[in-house]
Each structure stands twice: as C-alpha cells, then as structure tokens.
C-alpha cells in the first residue's frame, strides 16, 4: 500500500512539474488530480481504521445516547476528522497556487466548523459539571 501511495504522489508531483514548465495555468489541475488519486488510494485504509475505531468505541460508555456505546462520539469524531482533512487539503492547494490568505481563511473556517460541531458535547459537559457542583 505504501508503495502505491508513494508512487502516485511522486508521479503526480513530477507531472505537475512538467506541466508547470509547459502550461503553468494547468499545473494546479494536475496537482488536484494527483490529490484525488492519492485520496482514493487512502480510502481503503481509512475504512479499515474507522471500522476499528467504531468497534473500540462501541465498548466505551461515552456519548452514545440512551443505549450506551460510543456511536454518537464516533460520528462526531468522524465528522471532525473529515472537516480536518478536507480543509487541510483545500488550504494546501490554495497555498500551492500562491493564495496564502485564502488558505488561512479556509483553515479558520474548518476550526469554526469543528467548534460548532462540538458545541452540544461541550454544553452537556458543562451541564454535568454544574450538576456535580450543586450536588
């Protein structure tokens, strides 16, 4: 798996370098194609990893709602991971194309989305702390 991943990344990088010398305006599209190819290669590994994490969280009595288990926490974790990966890829593409201010804005947006995603969890933790303090 690592050889396929490395080969795809190196080939995409070399292709982008060659295209940048001939037609610089198309180099970003070649890079995006390389990112897509590497992401597709990573999907199988991600599925296996997420399946393992899901099975581990099913034993944990954290945030799973009425039935126990951690499926609610796992869903939140999976969404946050997706936001992190997507915003990082978008920010890297923006930086590669010379737009660092846009990259910083994309990263800030990702952080805000993760904060909004976790607000219900933070609220329930605060309510639990207040309940413990009041006794």
Number of C-alpha atoms within 10 A of each C-alpha: 10 9 8 12 15 12 13 17 17 13 12 20 17 14 15 23 16 14 18 15 10 11 11 13 12 12 20 17 13 20 21 16 14 20 18 12 15 18 13 13 16 15 11 12 12 13 11 11 11 15 12 11 15 18 14 13 19 17 12 14 14 15 18 17 12 6 9 14 20 22 21 17 21 21 13 17 17 15 15 19 13 14 18 16 13 15 21 17 17 16 23 18 18 18 15 13 13 11 13 15 12 14 22 17 13 20 21 14 14 21 16 12 15 19 13 12 15 15 11 11 15 13 11 12 12 12 12 12 12 11 10 9 8 7 6
